[in-house]
């Protein structure tokens, strides 16, 4: 029976306790339970029964509050402070035992009110700081995106400028008076040179963008770090306030518990009826003052440690959230930079390959006209850019078929 929760200081009390708290029990020791016996047992343990029902309702309310928790508290990483003290007391054995004292809640009430005020102010301040942090991140991402769009526009202008120049150069071929003495190699080198200039221009745009993004990111990082430092400081200040209030509560609870111990000891033989109204765990720790004070001290130390763990948890989650955001932005920039550089090189190489193709077709058509290898009635050599593109397609298609 040592570990049986229904075992009382006297084994005869077992049946009465079972009748009072096992409401669905129909038979006990092979005998049908009559309602008169259940009612008498319930009345005898009325106070303890009401207290347990109250605790169940409180736990249900706490669970419901957590389900309906303000999403802004979760975003600010401070949802763990909702019902913090009640949760700590509920989850720690010695602290929960002390909560069975008849006037525990009466002693705790003024401290609970003060802690709730601290918590509400803390929630308000942290939500404001978190909103500032979120808006700063959004603004930074907008600045970065705007800078990227501006750089993209500048790159498009450079590419359009080159393509216009290329068309202009091919149009100049139409005005060549003496094709036999025209410097075709020089023509090709000049276009290649312009492509090199285009590549340099595109790389310069990208370099300036990276410098601009680096400055913007650095400034934004400093602003975020400042906000995070304020959030950490407010968390530390809040935890300190709660710890100080719980220190005062621990003193008040110790004084009440020892007064209760002295009062019950002075009752001597008359303690029986009043002792029946005490929770089993309270009766156990009230056996001697050393056990009582040891339980009080253990509870105080555990609550202090758990409150400090909440501070560590909040700061850890704030830092982890910021680290993830910072990494995401930096990785996005690095990926974009690598992609753009590859695209610049690829675009310029494509332009050079096109020029090489057009050059080969130009040489083929020129040599063909020089040798007179053209059909009767064929128009003279057309050296426009559009014609070269068309001839290039025909030429490479023919080469493919022959191969």
PLY file of the C-alpha trace (Angstrom):
ply
format ascii 1.0
element vertex 403
property float x
property float y
property float z
element edge 402
property int vertex1
property int vertex2
end_header
0.00 0.00 0.00
3.03 2.29 0.31
2.74 3.62 -3.25
-1.06 3.54 -3.38
-2.39 7.11 -3.74
-5.49 6.16 -1.72
-3.52 4.99 1.31
-4.02 7.32 4.31
-2.33 7.50 7.70
-4.78 4.83 8.76
-5.59 1.97 6.40
-9.26 2.10 7.40
-9.41 5.48 5.64
-8.73 3.76 2.31
-12.36 2.82 1.63
-13.72 6.28 2.47
-11.11 7.94 0.26
-11.85 5.55 -2.61
-15.60 6.20 -2.35
-15.05 9.96 -2.39
-12.75 10.18 -5.40
-13.56 7.19 -7.63
-16.93 8.44 -8.79
-17.51 5.63 -11.31
-16.62 2.83 -8.89
-19.61 0.45 -8.43
-18.16 -2.31 -6.24
-15.53 -2.26 -3.52
-14.23 -5.43 -1.83
-16.95 -7.39 -3.64
-19.73 -5.24 -2.13
-22.12 -2.91 -3.95
-21.50 0.71 -3.04
-24.58 2.46 -1.67
-25.12 6.16 -2.30
-25.35 6.99 1.42
-21.78 5.73 1.99
-20.52 7.65 -1.08
-22.23 10.88 0.06
-20.74 10.56 3.57
-17.26 9.93 2.14
-17.59 12.87 -0.25
-18.69 15.19 2.55
-15.75 14.15 4.71
-13.28 14.99 1.91
-15.31 17.89 0.53
-12.51 20.48 0.74
-9.87 18.26 -0.86
-12.34 17.11 -3.51
-13.25 20.70 -4.39
-9.58 21.61 -4.53
-8.80 18.82 -6.97
-11.78 19.77 -9.13
-10.58 23.35 -9.08
-7.11 22.22 -10.14
-8.56 20.19 -13.02
-10.54 23.22 -14.19
-7.47 25.41 -13.91
-5.40 22.94 -15.93
-8.14 22.81 -18.58
-8.24 26.61 -18.73
-4.47 26.78 -19.06
-4.53 24.26 -21.89
-7.28 26.22 -23.64
-5.33 29.47 -23.21
-2.29 27.88 -24.79
-4.38 26.74 -27.78
-5.78 30.26 -28.24
-2.46 31.94 -27.63
-1.71 35.20 -29.39
0.32 34.29 -32.51
2.35 37.47 -31.97
3.69 35.96 -28.73
4.87 32.92 -30.66
6.44 35.15 -33.29
8.29 37.04 -30.55
9.40 33.69 -29.02
7.79 34.49 -25.64
4.78 32.15 -25.68
6.54 30.11 -22.97
5.83 32.94 -20.46
2.05 32.42 -20.63
1.02 30.71 -17.38
4.72 30.24 -16.62
4.57 30.03 -12.79
1.45 27.82 -12.73
3.10 25.45 -15.21
6.34 25.30 -13.22
4.49 24.58 -9.96
2.32 21.96 -11.64
5.31 20.12 -13.13
7.52 20.11 -9.99
6.65 17.59 -7.27
7.69 19.54 -4.15
6.17 22.79 -5.44
2.91 21.06 -6.31
2.82 19.52 -2.81
3.11 22.96 -1.21
0.21 24.18 -3.35
-2.06 21.83 -1.33
-1.74 24.05 1.74
-5.24 25.40 2.52
-4.17 29.04 2.18
-1.48 28.59 -0.48
-3.42 30.51 -3.15
-4.31 33.21 -0.65
-0.61 33.70 0.12
0.35 33.61 -3.56
-2.46 35.87 -4.84
-0.80 39.32 -4.36
2.45 38.05 -5.89
0.54 36.43 -8.75
-1.14 39.77 -9.52
2.22 41.55 -9.59
3.80 38.89 -11.80
0.84 39.13 -14.19
1.43 42.89 -14.46
5.11 42.28 -15.21
4.13 39.68 -17.83
1.59 41.88 -19.61
4.07 44.76 -19.85
6.76 42.37 -21.06
4.46 40.96 -23.74
3.54 44.46 -24.92
7.16 45.61 -25.15
8.38 42.42 -26.83
5.61 42.47 -29.44
6.53 46.04 -30.33
10.21 45.15 -30.67
9.40 42.05 -32.70
7.21 44.14 -35.02
10.10 46.57 -35.47
12.41 43.64 -36.26
9.97 42.15 -38.77
9.41 45.50 -40.51
13.17 46.09 -40.68
13.69 42.71 -42.34
10.89 43.39 -44.83
12.30 46.84 -45.61
15.78 45.43 -46.10
14.51 42.75 -48.48
12.64 45.45 -50.43
15.80 47.59 -50.68
17.78 44.57 -51.87
15.14 43.62 -54.43
14.91 47.22 -55.70
18.70 47.35 -56.09
18.67 44.07 -58.00
15.93 45.30 -60.34
17.89 48.51 -60.99
21.01 46.49 -61.79
18.97 44.23 -64.06
17.66 47.29 -65.91
21.21 48.63 -66.37
22.35 45.26 -67.71
19.47 45.13 -70.19
20.39 48.63 -71.40
24.01 47.52 -72.01
22.93 44.39 -73.88
20.43 46.35 -76.00
23.14 48.88 -76.78
25.46 46.10 -77.99
22.81 44.40 -80.13
22.02 47.74 -81.75
25.72 48.30 -82.43
26.00 44.81 -83.94
23.11 45.43 -86.32
24.62 48.80 -87.26
27.99 47.21 -88.08
26.40 44.60 -90.32
24.40 47.27 -92.09
27.68 49.02 -92.88
28.55 46.01 -95.00
25.86 47.02 -97.45
27.85 50.16 -98.26
31.14 48.37 -98.89
32.39 49.51 -102.35
35.12 46.92 -102.76
34.35 43.62 -100.92
37.64 42.13 -102.15
39.64 44.61 -100.12
37.34 44.81 -97.10
39.00 43.88 -93.77
36.70 41.09 -92.64
39.07 39.96 -89.87
39.20 43.48 -88.51
35.40 43.59 -88.67
35.20 40.40 -86.59
37.83 41.60 -84.07
35.99 44.88 -83.62
32.77 43.03 -82.75
34.69 40.73 -80.40
36.17 43.79 -78.73
32.70 45.22 -78.20
31.59 41.93 -76.66
34.55 42.10 -74.26
33.54 45.64 -73.38
29.97 44.43 -72.82
31.21 41.70 -70.48
33.30 44.22 -68.54
30.29 46.54 -68.30
27.98 43.79 -67.07
30.54 42.65 -64.50
30.94 46.24 -63.30
27.18 46.55 -62.84
27.19 43.33 -60.83
30.18 44.44 -58.76
28.53 47.77 -57.91
25.35 45.90 -57.01
27.23 43.57 -54.68
28.88 46.54 -52.97
25.48 48.22 -52.61
23.90 45.04 -51.25
26.78 44.56 -48.81
26.38 48.09 -47.43
22.59 47.71 -47.18
22.89 44.29 -45.51
25.48 45.57 -43.02
23.30 48.53 -42.04
20.24 46.34 -41.76
22.15 43.76 -39.70
23.26 46.42 -37.24
19.66 47.62 -36.84
18.40 44.08 -36.25
21.16 43.34 -33.74
20.23 46.49 -31.83
16.57 45.40 -31.67
17.58 41.88 -30.60
19.80 43.30 -27.87
16.83 45.31 -26.58
14.68 42.16 -26.64
17.33 40.22 -24.72
17.66 43.02 -22.15
13.90 43.20 -21.68
13.76 39.44 -21.24
16.50 39.52 -18.59
14.78 42.43 -16.80
11.44 40.61 -16.83
12.93 37.38 -15.51
14.70 39.34 -12.77
11.42 40.98 -11.74
9.65 37.61 -11.62
12.52 36.07 -9.62
12.42 38.90 -7.09
8.65 38.56 -6.70
8.96 34.80 -6.27
11.67 35.39 -3.63
9.16 37.46 -1.66
6.52 34.78 -2.16
8.95 32.09 -0.93
9.50 34.12 2.28
5.75 34.59 2.79
5.03 30.92 2.08
7.73 29.77 4.48
6.33 31.98 7.23
2.79 30.69 6.63
3.90 27.03 6.45
5.84 27.23 9.72
2.94 29.02 11.42
0.68 26.26 10.24
3.11 23.66 11.57
3.23 25.37 14.98
-0.55 25.75 15.07
-1.16 22.07 14.34
1.44 21.02 16.89
-0.25 23.14 19.59
-3.54 21.38 18.87
-1.89 18.09 19.91
-4.66 15.45 20.25
-7.31 17.68 18.68
-5.46 17.73 15.35
-7.33 14.65 14.11
-10.36 16.31 12.54
-8.35 19.13 11.01
-5.71 16.68 9.84
-8.31 14.77 7.90
-8.89 17.89 5.79
-5.22 18.14 4.81
-3.81 16.59 1.67
-1.79 13.41 2.19
1.40 15.03 0.87
0.97 17.99 3.26
0.54 15.62 6.20
3.75 13.86 5.16
5.93 16.98 5.04
4.38 18.37 8.24
5.88 15.49 10.20
8.84 17.60 11.38
10.10 21.14 10.70
13.27 19.97 8.95
11.29 18.05 6.34
8.96 21.02 5.86
11.76 23.55 5.43
13.72 21.22 3.17
10.68 20.93 0.93
10.25 24.71 0.91
13.90 25.24 -0.02
13.84 22.56 -2.72
10.74 24.13 -4.23
12.27 27.62 -4.19
15.48 26.46 -5.89
13.56 24.47 -8.52
11.28 27.39 -9.36
14.27 29.76 -9.63
16.04 27.32 -11.97
12.96 26.83 -14.15
12.37 30.58 -14.44
15.99 31.07 -15.52
15.56 28.25 -18.05
12.71 30.24 -19.60
15.07 33.20 -20.07
17.67 30.96 -21.71
15.02 29.42 -23.96
13.72 32.81 -25.15
17.20 34.15 -25.91
18.20 30.91 -27.63
15.12 31.01 -29.89
15.62 34.72 -30.68
19.22 34.07 -31.70
18.31 30.98 -33.73
15.52 32.83 -35.55
17.85 35.71 -36.45
20.62 33.33 -37.52
18.23 31.56 -39.88
17.07 34.89 -41.36
20.61 36.21 -41.78
21.79 32.96 -43.38
18.83 32.94 -45.75
19.52 36.49 -46.97
23.28 35.98 -47.32
22.89 32.63 -49.08
20.32 34.15 -51.42
22.76 36.93 -52.34
25.66 34.53 -52.87
23.52 32.26 -55.02
22.30 35.22 -57.05
25.85 36.53 -57.50
27.13 33.16 -58.74
24.14 32.80 -61.07
24.52 36.29 -62.56
28.27 35.93 -63.14
27.68 32.63 -64.96
24.89 34.22 -66.98
27.11 37.16 -68.00
29.86 34.83 -69.20
27.35 32.58 -70.95
25.66 35.53 -72.71
28.94 36.99 -73.97
30.15 33.58 -75.15
26.87 33.14 -77.02
27.36 36.51 -78.73
30.89 35.51 -79.81
29.69 32.16 -81.16
26.98 33.93 -83.14
29.55 36.35 -84.58
31.79 33.39 -85.51
28.90 31.67 -87.30
27.93 34.83 -89.15
31.58 35.40 -90.06
31.89 31.92 -91.57
28.71 32.37 -93.57
29.91 35.80 -94.68
33.20 34.29 -95.90
31.35 31.48 -97.64
29.00 33.82 -99.47
31.81 36.24 -100.38
34.03 33.48 -101.81
31.07 32.02 -103.64
30.35 35.35 -105.30
34.03 35.94 -106.11
34.30 32.56 -107.87
31.08 33.15 -109.76
29.50 30.08 -108.19
25.99 31.45 -108.11
22.91 30.62 -110.05
21.92 32.63 -113.06
19.67 35.51 -112.10
20.79 35.35 -108.42
20.80 38.75 -106.73
24.11 40.28 -105.68
25.58 39.46 -102.26
23.39 40.78 -99.45
25.40 41.46 -96.35
22.68 42.75 -94.02
22.52 41.35 -90.49
19.07 39.81 -91.04
20.20 38.15 -94.26
23.28 36.74 -92.57
21.11 35.25 -89.82
18.94 33.58 -92.44
21.90 32.36 -94.49
23.57 31.13 -91.32
20.58 28.94 -90.54
20.47 27.60 -94.10
24.22 27.01 -94.14
24.33 25.06 -90.88
21.21 23.13 -91.80
22.84 22.11 -95.08
26.08 21.12 -93.29
24.08 18.97 -90.90
22.29 17.17 -93.73
25.54 16.52 -95.57
27.16 15.15 -92.42
0 1
1 2
2 3
3 4
4 5
5 6
6 7
7 8
8 9
9 10
10 11
11 12
12 13
13 14
14 15
15 16
16 17
17 18
18 19
19 20
20 21
21 22
22 23
23 24
24 25
25 26
26 27
27 28
28 29
29 30
30 31
31 32
32 33
33 34
34 35
35 36
36 37
37 38
38 39
39 40
40 41
41 42
42 43
43 44
44 45
45 46
46 47
47 48
48 49
49 50
50 51
51 52
52 53
53 54
54 55
55 56
56 57
57 58
58 59
59 60
60 61
61 62
62 63
63 64
64 65
65 66
66 67
67 68
68 69
69 70
70 71
71 72
72 73
73 74
74 75
75 76
76 77
77 78
78 79
79 80
80 81
81 82
82 83
83 84
84 85
85 86
86 87
87 88
88 89
89 90
90 91
91 92
92 93
93 94
94 95
95 96
96 97
97 98
98 99
99 100
100 101
101 102
102 103
103 104
104 105
105 106
106 107
107 108
108 109
109 110
110 111
111 112
112 113
113 114
114 115
115 116
116 117
117 118
118 119
119 120
120 121
121 122
122 123
123 124
124 125
125 126
126 127
127 128
128 129
129 130
130 131
131 132
132 133
133 134
134 135
135 136
136 137
137 138
138 139
139 140
140 141
141 142
142 143
143 144
144 145
145 146
146 147
147 148
148 149
149 150
150 151
151 152
152 153
153 154
154 155
155 156
156 157
157 158
158 159
159 160
160 161
161 162
162 163
163 164
164 165
165 166
166 167
167 168
168 169
169 170
170 171
171 172
172 173
173 174
174 175
175 176
176 177
177 178
178 179
179 180
180 181
181 182
182 183
183 184
184 185
185 186
186 187
187 188
188 189
189 190
190 191
191 192
192 193
193 194
194 195
195 196
196 197
197 198
198 199
199 200
200 201
201 202
202 203
203 204
204 205
205 206
206 207
207 208
208 209
209 210
210 211
211 212
212 213
213 214
214 215
215 216
216 217
217 218
218 219
219 220
220 221
221 222
222 223
223 224
224 225
225 226
226 227
227 228
228 229
229 230
230 231
231 232
232 233
233 234
234 235
235 236
236 237
237 238
238 239
239 240
240 241
241 242
242 243
243 244
244 245
245 246
246 247
247 248
248 249
249 250
250 251
251 252
252 253
253 254
254 255
255 256
256 257
257 258
258 259
259 260
260 261
261 262
262 263
263 264
264 265
265 266
266 267
267 268
268 269
269 270
270 271
271 272
272 273
273 274
274 275
275 276
276 277
277 278
278 279
279 280
280 281
281 282
282 283
283 284
284 285
285 286
286 287
287 288
288 289
289 290
290 291
291 292
292 293
293 294
294 295
295 296
296 297
297 298
298 299
299 300
300 301
301 302
302 303
303 304
304 305
305 306
306 307
307 308
308 309
309 310
310 311
311 312
312 313
313 314
314 315
315 316
316 317
317 318
318 319
319 320
320 321
321 322
322 323
323 324
324 325
325 326
326 327
327 328
328 329
329 330
330 331
331 332
332 333
333 334
334 335
335 336
336 337
337 338
338 339
339 340
340 341
341 342
342 343
343 344
344 345
345 346
346 347
347 348
348 349
349 350
350 351
351 352
352 353
353 354
354 355
355 356
356 357
357 358
358 359
359 360
360 361
361 362
362 363
363 364
364 365
365 366
366 367
367 368
368 369
369 370
370 371
371 372
372 373
373 374
374 375
375 376
376 377
377 378
378 379
379 380
380 381
381 382
382 383
383 384
384 385
385 386
386 387
387 388
388 389
389 390
390 391
391 392
392 393
393 394
394 395
395 396
396 397
397 398
398 399
399 400
400 401
401 402
